[in-house]
Amino acid sequence: MDLGGFPATTASRTNSRRKQSVTVNRRTALAGVSALGAAALATGTAQAQGAAPKTYVLVHGAYGGGWIWRDVAAGLRRQGHRVFTPTQTGLGERGHLLSRQITVDTHIEDVASVIAFEDLRDVVLVGHSYGGMAVTGVADRMTDRIRRIVYLDALIPENGDTAFTILPAGMADARRKAAVEQGAGVALPVPGPEAFPIPAGPAKDWFMQRLRPHPIGTYESPVRLTKPAGAGLAVTYVAYTAPALASIEPSRQRAKAKAGWEYRELAVPHDVEVPNPEKVVEVLAGAG
């Protein structure tokens, strides 16, 4: 039988192709709906927990890298939040860039560049330990992009401070000596496991394997600020107290004295994000 001038077999093939096309289009549409549903579910999860989705930039401390936030970032993302975890130059997967020329400005620029290139706004900017140096500098430069600063047991510099000058007396000299003797004058050597008071086990092993020598220039170079630390933004400072590391105590006292800052204490170890990331997720999800 002739169908519109085409042999029956050709018409059958044409109809078959049309059916296949319709099927593919349906699958594509369903995939799109599924993706939209997943995004809506993520947003709904965050909203169900009492807050709209937020954008977090998490800045690691000395010897670390963006990797240290793996479980914290996963927990925040499950709640529907956006999370960025930059690694500062000379550390983590960027350890091959270690040099004497790296300064605190390098690390400030590392974080500021992520915010600029990703066009991030209304950011919850989080700094842990040494990461407070970069966070303070970024907030000073990009105040209009930041929603809140969260210092997690972190150093707090004022204009002209170096990381060494805000450590307790004698600690800077000991670290410089270690850098000369074990770090070729370029880097602070990674301390032994006893310096990190988190429980022994697989989590601590994972942590210790990834630590890298820290560029000493970042401790020797001053932070230049045009505003007091915090840049007039909403600030939460969380002091970790089980145990309270001596190196952070001057900054804890500085945070306590800051008018308008929220100051909290949490009975957890300094690197709690490794053994108990859920505690950090809870703190950050509730911030701002």
Sequence and secondary structure as in RCSB ss.txt:
>XXXX:A:sequence
MDLGGFPATTASRTNSRRKQSVTVNRRTALAGVSALGAAALATGTAQAQGAAPKTYVLVHGAYGGGWIWRDVAAG
LRRQGHRVFTPTQTGLGERGHLLSRQITVDTHIEDVASVIAFEDLRDVVLVGHSYGGMAVTGVADRMTDRIRRIV
YLDALIPENGDTAFTILPAGMADARRKAAVEQGAGVALPVPGPEAFPIPAGPAKDWFMQRLRPHPIGTYESPVRL
TKPAGAGLAVTYVAYTAPALASIEPSRQRAKAKAGWEYRELAVPHDVEVPNPEKVVEVLAGAG
>XXXX:A:secstr
  BTTB HHHHHHHHHHHHHHHHHHHHHHHHHHHHHHHHHHHHHHHHHTTS   EEEEE  TT  GGGGHHHHHH
HHHTT EEE    TTSGGGGGG  TT  HHHHHHHHHHHHHHTT  SEEEEEETTHHHHHHHHHHH GGGEEEEE
EES     TT  TTTTS TTHHHHHHHHHHHHSTTTEE    GGGS S SSHHHHHHHHH   EETHHHHS    
SS TTTTSEEEEEEE TT  GGGHHHHHHHHTSTT EEEEE S TTTTTT HHHHHHHHHT  
